[in-house]
Each structure stands twice: as C-alpha cells, then as structure tokens.
Amino acid sequence: MPPRRLVIIGGGAAGFFAAITAAETLPTARVTLLERSLQVLGKVRISGGGRCNVTHACFDPREFVTHYPRGGAELIGPLHRFQARDTVAWFAARGVTLKTEADGRMFPVSDSSATIVDCLMQAARRAGVQVRTGCEVLTARRVGEVFSLELATTERIAADDLLLATGGCRVPSGAQLAAGFGHTIVPPVPSLFAFHLAAPWLTELAGTSVGAVEIRVAAAGLCERGPLLVTHWGLSGPAVLRLSARGARRFHDWKYQFPLLVNWWPACDAAQFAIEIQSRRRTDGARLVKNVPLGNLPARLWETLVQKSGVGPAVRWSALTRTQAEQLRGQLARTELPVVGQSLNREEFVTCGGVELSEVDFATMESRRCPRLHFAGELLNIDGLTGGFNFQAAWTTGWLAGRAMAAPEARR
C-alpha cells in the first residue's frame, strides 16, 4: 500500500506544528510542507522582539478563550485537547524550557526566537517532514479522491489530505485557495495596531511610558487597562494593542478616526485624589505643582498635563485652588485624544478575518465543504490579543489538524 501523501501549505507556526504532528503520528506517511517564501517560520523569528512569545501562562481553557476577540467560543473544545500546558510540555520534551514573565507571557529561557525555530526545524527533520521553500501554490483542486496542486514552477503535486495554513489574509493567496473549495472568506482588517494621534503636544513626549493607564472608546463600549507607550506618531503598548484587537472591525469602519479617552491614574478615584492634594499641600506646599508629580507619572508627562489642565507654571501646591484641583483631576482622569489613523504592530502583524468558522469542524480542523481539506492558524477567522494567544491558537489548531490528517480513523 503506497504511503499517505499529506501536504501542508504554509511554513509558519501552525503549518510546522501540523506537519510535525502528522509525521510523528503516522511515520509511514509522506509529509510535505510547502512555503512560498525562501525562509520558513518568519513570524516566529521576529515575534516578541526576537524572543518569541510562545504562549501564555493560563491553563484554564475557558479563561484562555476570553483573550480572543474572534474565535474564542470555537477554541474551547480544541484547547481542552491541546492547551498552553501541553505546549510547554511539547517543547520541554524536545529540550526547550519556557519561562513565565510577570504579565503571564511565556518565552524560551534563552530569550531567543532562534531556540524555538531550531527546535521546530529539528523536530520536522527527525520526523521526516520534507520542507520545500520557494514553492508558491497557484491552484489547488479536488480531483476524485485526491488533491491536485499546481506550483508556480509548473510542477504538479498530489495529496491525499491537504492543510491550508498560509497565515493571515493580508496575503490573499491562501484565502483564494480556500475560496476555490467553496469557503466563505470574512474580509480581513488589521488587528493589534498602534494609534496615530492628532495631538502634537503628546507626541512630543515620544518614548514616555506609563505603567498602568485606562483607555476607553466610549462609542464602541470598549475599555482596557495596562501599560502605555507614547510614540512619535501616537500611542502604542499593551493597552492600545488589546483595545485595537477588541475594536478592530469597528475602528476599520470608522476609518480609524475616533476620540480616545485616557485616564492616566485609574487607581486614584475622586476621593483619593482629594486626599493626595491635601497631602501635597502639607508636605510640598512651597514647591511648584508642575515639579511634583502625583502617582508614578513620568515628570515630563506630568508637567505637560498640568499645563493642559490650565494650572499655571508658577502655581505652588499651597496656592492651588479648589477649582484648579478639579481641573487637574479632570485632565488626569479624562484626557481626550483624537485618533486619526493606525499602523500595524510589526512584531505581531495580525489581521482578523479569514475562513468562516462555521464551515470548519473544530474537532478535526477539517472543512465542512470539502472532505480531507483542513485549516490551521490565522487563515481562520481567529485572532487573539497580544501575549502569546495567537501562537497558542496556531499550536492548537495545527496539532489537531496534523493528528486528523494522519489518523482519519481516529479523528475524534
């Protein structure tokens, strides 16, 4: 009996994980991975600033899926079969130890994405996966019981089972292949992006970071807390990236123009603020308000916010009036900033959109439209927040697809 021919299109995290899983599950299979570019695992190499945020230290699937603006409900079942704990164990079994940072993100202890790339490459090599780069698939169609793939080189490849793991739909080829099999493609829009602002007074403070702020888009009913980074064009940082993901489609519809509200010190309510003001009057009465920041706000940002609130540069704490204190409180709690555009976070470059999830069986990642066609990773209409969630979706869906392709008789 000839070996089963399993073909994976896409050499990213999901494609590699599926290929390795399939080859390890069915060693007699001929597993081929096709990547259109000359280098595989490109996103793994640059993610997390070159450290690779492999997953997130959250081991309850129902809690884990709350970090997916789209696709969370569909991932509950898959994560019960292969979750973050399994990812940690998978890499540990192959000599790679992961560490957990204070915010829950997990990285290799080497702090180098090369560790993850090398591990995946070696695992694929040991399992017998044939990795072919520079192989663009032009067409893929079902011919009887097999798939026929035409490459840009005019070569044709046959497959008994086919996996599409071409990544986000910013590159249309994967979506076009899926559409050719009758699948609906939800139009892609950016997710995980920074905000461009029409606020020169703030962008002049580029490089300033604030440990914990609250940002809100009232018209979308969205609010996030977390670190914030002021850039030359606007705002970035974890809080912004999370908010951008949650509001990706709404913000796209608004052409990325909307008011953003920032609470620079969300831990301090009105009552606590009054206490802080009285304390400053007692301990720093002779000092200028602009020179004595409240909370942990950076000095330059504090001085600018004081000026924006209307408190003059010569006002001392002892002379701060009740009206001025209220103005200062208002500026700290509700700075309105006009968002006028966006730019993708280059470390993540995630899009939402892709193959319609109702058309996929999430027990096997198999198409409901075309037998033995599978999907994994960001080609699906799944996207997570920053922090390792998108990679975990890739590992999980790739593992399920690889097992189903290799062992169709035990797919569930």
N, C-alpha and C positions, 0 to 999 in steps of 0.2 A: 504493500500500500504506500503510495507516494506521501511525502511529508506534507502537512498542512502548511499553506502559504499565508502567513499573516503579515499584512503591510500596514505600517503606521506612517501617515503623512504629517510631518511636523516634528522638528528636533528640539522642542522646548522641554520644560519640566514635565508636563503631562504626557507628551509623546514618549520621552525617555522612560518614564516610570512605567508606562503601559508596556513598552517593548520589553523591558527587563522582566516585568511580572509575567508576561506571556511566555517568554523564553524559559524562565525558571519553572513555570507551571507545567509546560509541555516541552521538555528538552528536545523532542523529536521534530518539533515544528521548525520551519524556516521563517525566521522573523526578520523583516527588512524595514528599516527606518529611513525615510526619505526627507531630506531637508533642502529647501530651495537655496538658502544662502551657503556660503563656504564655511560657516562656523556654526556648530550646534550649541545649544544652551546659552544663547546670547543674553537673555534676560537674567538668568541665574548668575552670570558673571558680573553684572553691574548692579544687581539689586542690593539694597541696604548699604549703599555707598561702597560697594565692593566687598561687603561682608556676608551677604546673603541671609536675609531674614527667613529662615527655613519654615517656621511655623509659629504658633502662639501657645503659650503655656495655659491653655484652658482645656480641661479634659471632660467636660460635660457637653455632649453634642447639642443639647437644647440651648445651652448658654452660648456655645460657639456660634450657632447659626444666627444669633442676633446681630452679628457683625457683618452680615451680608445684606446690603440694601435690596439686592435682587438675587433670588435663588436659594434663600435660606431655608424655606419650607421643604424644597426638594432635596436639600442636602442632609436633612435629619437622618433619614434611613441610611444613606451611604456612610455618614460619619459614625453610625453605630457599628459599622463593619470595619472601617479604617479611619481612625481619627488621629489627633495630634500625638497621643501617646504611642500609637503604632508607628507614626513617622519617626519619632525619637528612637524607638526600638529598632526600626529598619536600618537607620544609619548607624546606630551603635553596633549592630550585628556585623556591619561592614567596616568597623574601625573608626567611625566618626562620632565623637561625643559632642552633644549640643549643650549650650549653657543658656540660662534664663536671665534676662535683664529685669530691672525693677519694674518696667512697664509691661512685662509679660512676653516681649519678643524673644525669640529663640534663635541663636546664631551658633555656628561651629566655634568651638573653643579657640580655634586658630584665628578667628576673626577674619578669615579669608574665604571668599566665594570659591576660590580655586580648590579648596578642600572638598566642597560639595560637587563641583564639576568633575574633579578627578575620581571621586567615589562613584558617580553615576557612569562615567566612561568605563571605569574598570569593571563595574558590575555588568554593564552591557557586553563588554568584551568577554568576560568569563561565561556569560550566559549564551554566547554565540550569536548575539544580535549583529546583523550586517548594517552598518551605518553608512549611508551614502549622502554626501553633501553635494551642493551644486545641482540638485535634481529637482527641477520645477515640474510639478504635475499640471499639465494643461487641461486634461479631461479625465473624468472617471465615470464609468457607467457599468451597469449590471448587464451581463451577457449570460443568460441562462443561470447557472448556479455559481458563477464566478464574477469577479470584478475585473474590468479591463482598464488599465491606466496608461495614458499616453504622456510621455515626458517631453520636455522642450527639445531634447536631443533626438526626437522621433522614435526613441525606444519605447516598446510596449512591455508592461509588466502585468502579470495575472495574480490575483489574490483570492483566496477562499473567504477570508474575513478582512475587512478594511476599517481602519480607525482614522478619523479626521481630528487632528489635534494641532491645528495651524495657528492657534493663538487668537488674540482679539481681532475684531473685524476691521481694524484700521487698514490692514492688508486684505483686499477683497477676495483674493483667490480662494481661500478656504470656504468663505461664505458662498461663493459661486458654485463650488463643488457640492456643498450641502444643498443648495437650491436646486441643482441639477437632479438630485434624488427626490425632489418633491417637498423639501423642507421650507418652512417659513422662516425668514430672517428678520428679526427685530432690528430696525436700523440702529447702527452704533452711534453713540455720542460719548464724549470724553467723561471719564470719572477720575477721581484723585488728581485734582489740579489746583494750582495756586490762583489767587485772586489778583487782578490788576485793579488799582485804585486811581481815582482822580483826586488825590489828596497829597500834593507835594510836601505839605508840612510834615506828613508822617513818613513818606518815602525818603525824605532827607535823613531819617534816622536808620537807614538801611544797616542791617547787621544786629540790630537790637532784638533780643529775645526776652520773652516774658514767660515765666514758668507755668502759670495757670490762669487762663482767662476764660470768659464765656462769650461766645459769638452766637449771634442769632439773626435769622432771616424771618421776620415776623410774618410776611405774606405767604411763606411756604410752611410755617409752623415748625421750623427746624431750629435746633439749638444744640451746641456742642461745647464741652469744656476741655481744656488741655493746653499744652504749650503752643506759643505763637511766635513766629519769626517775621520781623519786618524786613522786606527786601527792597531792592531799587525800584521795583515796579508795583509793589503792593504787599500782600501778606501770604505767608506760607506756614508750614509747621503742621504738626499732627491734628490740631483742632480744625484748621482750614481743610486739610485733606479729608478728614472724616465728614465734615459738613458738605464738601463738594460731592462726595460719593452719594450721600443721602439725597441730595437735591439735584443730581446730575441731569435728569431729564427736564425738570422744571427750569433749571438755570439755562439749559440749552434753548428751551422755548422762549425764555426771556432775552435771548441773545447776550447772556452774561452781563446784563445791566439791571442792578437792583440795589437797594440800600442794605448795608450790613451794620448791625448794632454790636458794639463791643463793650463788655463790662470788664474793665481792666483788673478789678479786685473783687471777684464774685463771692469770696469768703466773708466779705465785710458788708453787712446789711446797714440800714439807716441808723439803727440804734447803736451798733458797734462803731460806726463812723463818728457819731456824736461823742462817744467815749474817747476815741482816738484824737479828735480835735481838742477836747479838754485836756488830754494828757500832753499834747504838744504845747498848748498854751502854758502849762505849768513848767514843763522841762526845757522847752526850746523857745520860750516867749520872745527872746531878743533876736532870734535868728530869722532870716528871710524864709517865707513859705517855700519858695522855689528851690531852696537849697536843702530842704529836709524832706525827703520822700516818705510817703506812707507805705506801709506794707513792704513788699520786696520789689517795688517797681524800680527799674533802672533810672539812674539820675537824669539822663538826657530826656527820656520819655516823660518822667515826672515834671521836669521843668517845662516841657512843651505843653503838657496837659494843663498845668497851672495857668500858663499864658492863654491857652484856648478857652479856659473857663472864665476869663475876664479878671482874674486876680492879678493885680499889677506886680511888676518885678521888685518894687520897693516895700511891699506889704510884709510885715512881720507877723509871726504867729500870735503875738499878744494883741495885735491890732486887727486880726481877721474878724470881720463882722459875720453875723448870722447869715445874712444874705449871701455874702461871698462864700461862706462854708457850704451853703446849699448849692450854689453854682458849681463849686468844685466837686461836690458829691455827684451832681448831675453829669458832669463831664466824665468822671471816673466810671460811673455806672452805665452811661448810655452815650457813648461816642458814636455818632452816625458817620459811616464812611461809604461813599458811592463806588460800588464795583462797576467797572466798565469793560472787563474782559477777563480772559483766563489764559494760563499756559500749563501744559501737561507736566506733571512731576516726572522728570526723566528717569528716575530710579524705578518707577512703577509703571508708567505709561499704560494705564489700564483704561479700557473702554467698557461701557455697559452696552448691551445689545448682543445679538448673535442668534444661534439656533433657538427657536421657540421651545421652551422646556416641556410643554405638554406633549410634544412629539417624540420624547425620549423616555425610555424605560430606565428609571434610576436604580433599579436593582442590578442592571447589567450594562447600563450606558448604551444600550442598543436602540437603534432607530425604530420607531413605531411605523415608519413609512417604508423602510427597506430592510429586510432581514439581513443579518450579518454585517450591517453597517453600524459603526459605533462612533461615539463622540467623547471627548475629554478636554478639560481645561477651558480656556477663555473663549473658545469658539462658541461655547454655550452662553446663553444669556444669564450668566452668573458673574457677579463681581463683589469683592469684599472690601472692607476698609483696610487702610494701611496697618501693618503689624504682623504680617505672615499669613493672613487669611486667604489671600489669592493663591499663594503657593500650596496651602493645605488643600484647597479645592482641586488644584492640579494633581497633587499626590493621590487624593482620594478617588477622583474620577478616573485617573489613569490606572490605578490599581484595580478598580472594579472592571474597567474595560479590558484590561490585559487578561485578567482571570476569565472573563466571559468569552473572549476570543479563543483562548487556549483550551477551555474546558466547557464547550457548549452543552454537554450532557449534564453538567452540574452548575448551571448558571445561577441558580438561586440557593 
